[in-house]
Amino acid sequence: MRKPDRADVLVIGAGASGALVSLALAGRGLKVVCLDQGGWTLPANHPHFSRDFQWQRQNRWNPEPERRRGESDYPVEGNQSHALMWNAIGGSTNIFGALWPRYRPSDFRKGVEHGLAPDWPLGYADIEPFYDESDRLIGVSGLTGDRALPPRRSPYPLRPLPMGPCGRTIGAAFERLGWHWWPMPAAVISEPYDGRPACNACGNCGSGCPRGSMAKMSLTIWPRAVAAGTDLRPFARVERIETDPQGRATGAVYIDRARGERVFQGADIVVLSANGVGSPRILLLSKSARFPHGLANSNDVVGRYLQHHTLVAAEIWTGEPIHSHIGNAGAVISCEFAETDVNRGFVNGFNFNVARIGPAGTEAIGSFTNRPAPWGSGHHAWFRRHFAHGFGAFAIGDDLPRPTSRITLSETERDSDGLPAARLNYEPHENDWRMMRFAIERLKDLAQAANAIDYTINDYCDQDGTYRTPAWHLLGTCRMGDDPETSVTNRWHQCWEVPNLYVVDASSFVTAGVVNPTSTVTALALRAARHIADGFTELRTATKPIMD
Ligand SMILES: Cc1cc2nc3c(=O)[nH]c(=O)nc-3n(C[C@H](O)[C@H](O)[C@H](O)COP(=O)(O)OP(=O)(O)OC[C@H]3O[C@@H](n4cnc5c(N)ncnc54)[C@H](O)[C@@H]3O)c2cc1C
């Protein structure tokens, strides 16, 4: 087996978290190697420049790997949620929505609040400086002053994106209800920034952003991380992490998919950043005589407590055109129902992501609520009344962590290199069902307040009652904690059982939080990188986790 020179740090996964970790560590002078199973998603590869750009979103640009079935993907089996992700340099940021709210202090304190989920071993104040640093590196647009999100020490790096008639219509509907709303913070640049052009409001955020105006890490962070010295290797699919007799990670075996050979990359420290499905999959694949249940998994926590936010959604059409086919996807956020109020019959809360619907094809297939435009004689009349008149509202809920919602290895399916696929099981807690039922009623209130001419609601339940939702936030499957019995890592993302192995992505989240996770993913990645760089000399030989 080929064995290239040893690295100081090996990062597995070049998505949002892997990009930030690599940049920060290479910037501190460490020799960093980063492996990703996918290649570069070049600007010209995006469908934006093709006449069938909408059709491509249904197949080769589908956010669901099960439908896309690319060579760089791995199957995620299971009959409940559909895991969404993109496997390439930049990871899922190649196709994400770039909505960028921060977790609020209460998101880290559910144990104290109601006890149905644990507290995080850290709080908002521990992460705050890294949120600011990540916002500056990535380029975030927003309007400072939202009292429902934590106060910011520094203003957003860029002024807010234009509201346009769609944002104003949504805001007016929330005003009528007396509910909180605010322009959605977005990792989409409203002005030229860091050599990248401002958003041109093309409206096709659903297929990523070939301009780099959205924070696609392959165009934002990766050029810098490579310039800082990271040895980034595409088409390098990690098969397993190896350990020595002392139980320390020695590196990883990967399949060089371009050359068709296995390679061992040694490193003093290994950072796993392969997302909430990929990271537990690799740990489970790395079982050995010393770790028979999978690496860092003697307590059987790896893969458990999967959360991906509950989701119910509405598509709401107004009588006047609101140009919702152009502009960035995320228009408005509302945290009106974000905090626990037990009088509603449940704990935790949800936010409304209120979004522009996007181009004609998205409208026609009813992609927000799965109700396609009528086909046949009534189609054109329907389309004239609906196209560019509507907006989508997603109620994204803080689901309770459950040990039975989990990632395991498939017993039957394999990826294109023959490695076992992931299997996903997810079932909402009874509390989550109550929250979703409440949210559906509030979506109806919103439709009424918007003077809707029509609306549809999607509860994501099949006729047999099975909840099948897109799962774009993959959280909690290697959770951090203060107790080695009930968590996989400590508060620095360092595995309790393997002190030179870090899990740095949303797998380490303890609870889902009430808003979109990636600003917290990137902030935590910078924080973990600081910890690794500061303690590097000690970590090279440590046999126990370093706590402070
Ligand atoms: C359609 C969609 C819309 C989204 N919209 C938003 C949004 O608006 N706001 C928000 O906050 N979040 C959003 N998200 C979620 C966001 O994309 C993720 O939170 C973020 O990308 C997670 O970063 P990550 O580094 O953990 O994982 P990823 O970005 O998914 O990267 C993981 C990387 O690991 C690699 N990998 C996995 N296994 C292996 C292996 N065995 N060997 C080598 N490499 C491997 C993969 O190829 C991939 O590149 C969205 C996601 C999707 C899919």
The ligand as an ORCA input file, in Angstrom:
! r2SCAN-3c Opt
* xyz 0 1
  C     -30.110     21.196     -0.122
  C     -29.457     21.674      1.149
  C     -29.751     22.946      1.616
  C     -29.163     23.401      2.809
  N     -29.405     24.682      3.213
  C     -28.838     25.136      4.348
  C     -29.043     26.482      4.768
  O     -29.695     27.268      4.091
  N     -28.470     26.876      5.939
  C     -27.748     26.037      6.723
  O     -27.309     26.438      7.797
  N     -27.505     24.757      6.317
  C     -28.022     24.305      5.158
  N     -27.764     23.026      4.734
  C     -26.872     22.176      5.560
  C     -25.401     22.456      5.268
  O     -25.110     22.206      3.931
  C     -24.568     21.586      6.194
  O     -24.890     21.939      7.537
  C     -23.068     21.742      6.018
  O     -22.665     21.603      4.695
  C     -22.390     20.691      6.890
  O     -21.000     20.769      6.734
  P     -20.110     19.467      6.940
  O     -18.725     19.863      6.719
  O     -20.458     18.846      8.243
  O     -20.620     18.421      5.850
  P     -20.648     18.512      4.282
  O     -20.630     19.922      3.848
  O     -21.777     17.655      3.849
  O     -19.265     17.859      3.832
  C     -18.913     16.533      4.159
  C     -17.846     16.076      3.181
  O     -17.320     14.838      3.649
  C     -17.021     14.045      2.527
  N     -16.990     12.636      2.937
  C     -17.979     11.914      3.506
  N     -17.582     10.647      3.679
  C     -16.314     10.560      3.207
  C     -15.372      9.491      3.099
  N     -15.658      8.243      3.493
  N     -14.167      9.776      2.576
  C     -13.857     11.023      2.150
  N     -14.726     12.057      2.203
  C     -15.940     11.828      2.740
  C     -18.142     14.335      1.551
  O     -17.776     14.015      0.223
  C     -18.381     15.830      1.782
  O     -17.680     16.625      0.853
  C     -28.312     22.546      3.549
  C     -28.016     21.279      3.062
  C     -28.578     20.834      1.875
  C     -28.239     19.466      1.386
*
